Amino acid sequence: MAFLENKVAVVTRIRAKRGMREWLEKELIKMMSPLRSKEGCINYSIHRHSTDMDLLMTYEVWESMKEMVDDKEPSHITHFTRTHGKEIEGMPETTVWDLVV
């Protein structure tokens, strides 16, 4: 399956409940080092929307889909949502993008 061997980007949009943005940013920052140290992770960064300050986005780049899904642990976003669902608004929206060029 060739698609498992191409670099992929994972984009997750997550909204903090009112008054929880700083907390959410700190929690996402805590995940940076563990994720960046995983085999196959090329990048993990956090972005804040330029006008909607409560909307954050994580951007991950992985060597391949296979390396991303080979991890035996639940996804970090799934785990995060289960443990901190009360501090975020709704469910995070995650999309996976294949590298074209």
PyMOL commands that place a pseudoatom at each C-alpha (Angstrom):
pseudoatom trace, name=CA, resn=MET, resi=1, chain=A, elem=C, hetatm=0, pos=[0.000, 0.000, 0.000]
pseudoatom trace, name=CA, resn=ALA, resi=2, chain=A, elem=C, hetatm=0, pos=[1.948, 2.987, -1.292]
pseudoatom trace, name=CA, resn=PHE, resi=3, chain=A, elem=C, hetatm=0, pos=[-0.227, 5.550, 0.488]
pseudoatom trace, name=CA, resn=LEU, resi=4, chain=A, elem=C, hetatm=0, pos=[1.074, 4.268, 3.813]
pseudoatom trace, name=CA, resn=GLU, resi=5, chain=A, elem=C, hetatm=0, pos=[4.617, 5.152, 2.748]
pseudoatom trace, name=CA, resn=ASN, resi=6, chain=A, elem=C, hetatm=0, pos=[4.125, 8.831, 1.795]
pseudoatom trace, name=CA, resn=LYS, resi=7, chain=A, elem=C, hetatm=0, pos=[4.642, 11.736, 4.186]
pseudoatom trace, name=CA, resn=VAL, resi=8, chain=A, elem=C, hetatm=0, pos=[1.434, 12.921, 5.785]
pseudoatom trace, name=CA, resn=ALA, resi=9, chain=A, elem=C, hetatm=0, pos=[0.315, 16.050, 7.578]
pseudoatom trace, name=CA, resn=VAL, resi=10, chain=A, elem=C, hetatm=0, pos=[-2.237, 15.900, 10.370]
pseudoatom trace, name=CA, resn=VAL, resi=11, chain=A, elem=C, hetatm=0, pos=[-4.173, 19.090, 11.091]
pseudoatom trace, name=CA, resn=THR, resi=12, chain=A, elem=C, hetatm=0, pos=[-6.320, 19.312, 14.217]
pseudoatom trace, name=CA, resn=ARG, resi=13, chain=A, elem=C, hetatm=0, pos=[-8.516, 22.275, 15.059]
pseudoatom trace, name=CA, resn=ILE, resi=14, chain=A, elem=C, hetatm=0, pos=[-9.473, 22.529, 18.717]
pseudoatom trace, name=CA, resn=ARG, resi=15, chain=A, elem=C, hetatm=0, pos=[-11.513, 25.249, 20.407]
pseudoatom trace, name=CA, resn=ALA, resi=16, chain=A, elem=C, hetatm=0, pos=[-11.012, 26.270, 24.023]
pseudoatom trace, name=CA, resn=LYS, resi=17, chain=A, elem=C, hetatm=0, pos=[-14.022, 27.098, 26.140]
pseudoatom trace, name=CA, resn=ARG, resi=18, chain=A, elem=C, hetatm=0, pos=[-14.242, 30.739, 27.181]
pseudoatom trace, name=CA, resn=GLY, resi=19, chain=A, elem=C, hetatm=0, pos=[-11.420, 31.597, 29.552]
pseudoatom trace, name=CA, resn=MET, resi=20, chain=A, elem=C, hetatm=0, pos=[-9.519, 28.350, 28.894]
pseudoatom trace, name=CA, resn=ARG, resi=21, chain=A, elem=C, hetatm=0, pos=[-7.293, 29.358, 25.937]
pseudoatom trace, name=CA, resn=GLU, resi=22, chain=A, elem=C, hetatm=0, pos=[-4.108, 29.876, 27.940]
pseudoatom trace, name=CA, resn=TRP, resi=23, chain=A, elem=C, hetatm=0, pos=[-4.647, 26.590, 29.726]
pseudoatom trace, name=CA, resn=LEU, resi=24, chain=A, elem=C, hetatm=0, pos=[-5.258, 24.799, 26.408]
pseudoatom trace, name=CA, resn=GLU, resi=25, chain=A, elem=C, hetatm=0, pos=[-2.110, 26.289, 24.872]
pseudoatom trace, name=CA, resn=LYS, resi=26, chain=A, elem=C, hetatm=0, pos=[-0.034, 25.104, 27.833]
pseudoatom trace, name=CA, resn=GLU, resi=27, chain=A, elem=C, hetatm=0, pos=[-1.506, 21.594, 27.629]
pseudoatom trace, name=CA, resn=LEU, resi=28, chain=A, elem=C, hetatm=0, pos=[-0.808, 21.348, 23.900]
pseudoatom trace, name=CA, resn=ILE, resi=29, chain=A, elem=C, hetatm=0, pos=[2.743, 22.601, 24.470]
pseudoatom trace, name=CA, resn=LYS, resi=30, chain=A, elem=C, hetatm=0, pos=[3.242, 19.793, 27.016]
pseudoatom trace, name=CA, resn=MET, resi=31, chain=A, elem=C, hetatm=0, pos=[2.569, 17.293, 24.210]
pseudoatom trace, name=CA, resn=MET, resi=32, chain=A, elem=C, hetatm=0, pos=[5.267, 18.760, 21.933]
pseudoatom trace, name=CA, resn=SER, resi=33, chain=A, elem=C, hetatm=0, pos=[8.333, 17.005, 23.299]
pseudoatom trace, name=CA, resn=PRO, resi=34, chain=A, elem=C, hetatm=0, pos=[6.809, 13.505, 23.603]
pseudoatom trace, name=CA, resn=LEU, resi=35, chain=A, elem=C, hetatm=0, pos=[5.320, 13.699, 20.108]
pseudoatom trace, name=CA, resn=ARG, resi=36, chain=A, elem=C, hetatm=0, pos=[8.431, 15.120, 18.484]
pseudoatom trace, name=CA, resn=SER, resi=37, chain=A, elem=C, hetatm=0, pos=[10.484, 12.293, 19.997]
pseudoatom trace, name=CA, resn=LYS, resi=38, chain=A, elem=C, hetatm=0, pos=[8.305, 9.561, 18.446]
pseudoatom trace, name=CA, resn=GLU, resi=39, chain=A, elem=C, hetatm=0, pos=[9.834, 7.699, 15.554]
pseudoatom trace, name=CA, resn=GLY, resi=40, chain=A, elem=C, hetatm=0, pos=[8.573, 9.121, 12.273]
pseudoatom trace, name=CA, resn=CYS, resi=41, chain=A, elem=C, hetatm=0, pos=[7.407, 12.483, 13.619]
pseudoatom trace, name=CA, resn=ILE, resi=42, chain=A, elem=C, hetatm=0, pos=[9.029, 15.244, 11.571]
pseudoatom trace, name=CA, resn=ASN, resi=43, chain=A, elem=C, hetatm=0, pos=[7.183, 18.218, 13.052]
pseudoatom trace, name=CA, resn=TYR, resi=44, chain=A, elem=C, hetatm=0, pos=[4.578, 19.154, 15.639]
pseudoatom trace, name=CA, resn=SER, resi=45, chain=A, elem=C, hetatm=0, pos=[3.585, 22.796, 15.946]
pseudoatom trace, name=CA, resn=ILE, resi=46, chain=A, elem=C, hetatm=0, pos=[0.757, 24.779, 17.493]
pseudoatom trace, name=CA, resn=HIS, resi=47, chain=A, elem=C, hetatm=0, pos=[-0.968, 27.731, 15.858]
pseudoatom trace, name=CA, resn=ARG, resi=48, chain=A, elem=C, hetatm=0, pos=[-3.570, 30.228, 17.095]
pseudoatom trace, name=CA, resn=HIS, resi=49, chain=A, elem=C, hetatm=0, pos=[-6.171, 31.700, 14.740]
pseudoatom trace, name=CA, resn=SER, resi=50, chain=A, elem=C, hetatm=0, pos=[-5.340, 35.319, 13.945]
pseudoatom trace, name=CA, resn=THR, resi=51, chain=A, elem=C, hetatm=0, pos=[-8.774, 36.712, 14.881]
pseudoatom trace, name=CA, resn=ASP, resi=52, chain=A, elem=C, hetatm=0, pos=[-10.504, 33.912, 16.833]
pseudoatom trace, name=CA, resn=MET, resi=53, chain=A, elem=C, hetatm=0, pos=[-8.139, 33.574, 19.798]
pseudoatom trace, name=CA, resn=ASP, resi=54, chain=A, elem=C, hetatm=0, pos=[-9.922, 30.524, 21.280]
pseudoatom trace, name=CA, resn=LEU, resi=55, chain=A, elem=C, hetatm=0, pos=[-9.348, 28.466, 18.120]
pseudoatom trace, name=CA, resn=LEU, resi=56, chain=A, elem=C, hetatm=0, pos=[-6.055, 26.576, 18.049]
pseudoatom trace, name=CA, resn=MET, resi=57, chain=A, elem=C, hetatm=0, pos=[-4.584, 24.251, 15.457]
pseudoatom trace, name=CA, resn=THR, resi=58, chain=A, elem=C, hetatm=0, pos=[-1.925, 21.596, 15.765]
pseudoatom trace, name=CA, resn=TYR, resi=59, chain=A, elem=C, hetatm=0, pos=[0.081, 20.713, 12.681]
pseudoatom trace, name=CA, resn=GLU, resi=60, chain=A, elem=C, hetatm=0, pos=[1.990, 17.458, 12.562]
pseudoatom trace, name=CA, resn=VAL, resi=61, chain=A, elem=C, hetatm=0, pos=[4.123, 16.017, 9.788]
pseudoatom trace, name=CA, resn=TRP, resi=62, chain=A, elem=C, hetatm=0, pos=[4.959, 12.310, 9.797]
pseudoatom trace, name=CA, resn=GLU, resi=63, chain=A, elem=C, hetatm=0, pos=[7.330, 10.265, 7.649]
pseudoatom trace, name=CA, resn=SER, resi=64, chain=A, elem=C, hetatm=0, pos=[4.396, 8.045, 6.693]
pseudoatom trace, name=CA, resn=MET, resi=65, chain=A, elem=C, hetatm=0, pos=[0.857, 7.116, 7.639]
pseudoatom trace, name=CA, resn=LYS, resi=66, chain=A, elem=C, hetatm=0, pos=[2.215, 3.724, 8.683]
pseudoatom trace, name=CA, resn=GLU, resi=67, chain=A, elem=C, hetatm=0, pos=[4.524, 5.270, 11.289]
pseudoatom trace, name=CA, resn=MET, resi=68, chain=A, elem=C, hetatm=0, pos=[1.758, 7.485, 12.554]
pseudoatom trace, name=CA, resn=VAL, resi=69, chain=A, elem=C, hetatm=0, pos=[-0.719, 4.610, 13.033]
pseudoatom trace, name=CA, resn=ASP, resi=70, chain=A, elem=C, hetatm=0, pos=[1.816, 1.987, 14.164]
pseudoatom trace, name=CA, resn=ASP, resi=71, chain=A, elem=C, hetatm=0, pos=[1.843, 3.625, 17.568]
pseudoatom trace, name=CA, resn=LYS, resi=72, chain=A, elem=C, hetatm=0, pos=[0.085, 1.197, 19.939]
pseudoatom trace, name=CA, resn=GLU, resi=73, chain=A, elem=C, hetatm=0, pos=[-1.204, 3.951, 22.214]
pseudoatom trace, name=CA, resn=PRO, resi=74, chain=A, elem=C, hetatm=0, pos=[-4.499, 5.780, 21.589]
pseudoatom trace, name=CA, resn=SER, resi=75, chain=A, elem=C, hetatm=0, pos=[-3.972, 8.892, 19.515]
pseudoatom trace, name=CA, resn=HIS, resi=76, chain=A, elem=C, hetatm=0, pos=[-2.842, 11.876, 21.556]
pseudoatom trace, name=CA, resn=ILE, resi=77, chain=A, elem=C, hetatm=0, pos=[-5.902, 13.877, 20.449]
pseudoatom trace, name=CA, resn=THR, resi=78, chain=A, elem=C, hetatm=0, pos=[-8.260, 11.043, 21.467]
pseudoatom trace, name=CA, resn=HIS, resi=79, chain=A, elem=C, hetatm=0, pos=[-6.523, 10.799, 24.836]
pseudoatom trace, name=CA, resn=PHE, resi=80, chain=A, elem=C, hetatm=0, pos=[-6.535, 14.576, 25.252]
pseudoatom trace, name=CA, resn=THR, resi=81, chain=A, elem=C, hetatm=0, pos=[-10.266, 14.804, 24.464]
pseudoatom trace, name=CA, resn=ARG, resi=82, chain=A, elem=C, hetatm=0, pos=[-11.097, 12.011, 26.916]
pseudoatom trace, name=CA, resn=THR, resi=83, chain=A, elem=C, hetatm=0, pos=[-9.142, 13.600, 29.757]
pseudoatom trace, name=CA, resn=HIS, resi=84, chain=A, elem=C, hetatm=0, pos=[-9.841, 17.298, 29.096]
pseudoatom trace, name=CA, resn=GLY, resi=85, chain=A, elem=C, hetatm=0, pos=[-13.224, 17.322, 27.347]
pseudoatom trace, name=CA, resn=LYS, resi=86, chain=A, elem=C, hetatm=0, pos=[-14.686, 19.781, 29.840]
pseudoatom trace, name=CA, resn=GLU, resi=87, chain=A, elem=C, hetatm=0, pos=[-12.159, 22.475, 28.943]
pseudoatom trace, name=CA, resn=ILE, resi=88, chain=A, elem=C, hetatm=0, pos=[-12.680, 22.359, 25.193]
pseudoatom trace, name=CA, resn=GLU, resi=89, chain=A, elem=C, hetatm=0, pos=[-15.662, 23.307, 23.050]
pseudoatom trace, name=CA, resn=GLY, resi=90, chain=A, elem=C, hetatm=0, pos=[-17.041, 20.340, 21.116]
pseudoatom trace, name=CA, resn=MET, resi=91, chain=A, elem=C, hetatm=0, pos=[-14.874, 17.693, 19.514]
pseudoatom trace, name=CA, resn=PRO, resi=92, chain=A, elem=C, hetatm=0, pos=[-11.542, 18.476, 17.884]
pseudoatom trace, name=CA, resn=GLU, resi=93, chain=A, elem=C, hetatm=0, pos=[-11.630, 18.300, 14.086]
pseudoatom trace, name=CA, resn=THR, resi=94, chain=A, elem=C, hetatm=0, pos=[-8.745, 16.280, 12.661]
pseudoatom trace, name=CA, resn=THR, resi=95, chain=A, elem=C, hetatm=0, pos=[-7.905, 15.872, 8.985]
pseudoatom trace, name=CA, resn=VAL, resi=96, chain=A, elem=C, hetatm=0, pos=[-5.062, 13.926, 7.390]
pseudoatom trace, name=CA, resn=TRP, resi=97, chain=A, elem=C, hetatm=0, pos=[-3.315, 15.211, 4.272]
pseudoatom trace, name=CA, resn=ASP, resi=98, chain=A, elem=C, hetatm=0, pos=[-1.078, 13.262, 1.881]
pseudoatom trace, name=CA, resn=LEU, resi=99, chain=A, elem=C, hetatm=0, pos=[1.991, 14.992, 0.489]
pseudoatom trace, name=CA, resn=VAL, resi=100, chain=A, elem=C, hetatm=0, pos=[1.564, 15.716, -3.206]
pseudoatom trace, name=CA, resn=VAL, resi=101, chain=A, elem=C, hetatm=0, pos=[4.863, 17.441, -4.003]
for i in range(1, 101): cmd.bond("trace and resi %d" % i, "trace and resi %d" % (i + 1))
show_as sticks, trace
zoom trace
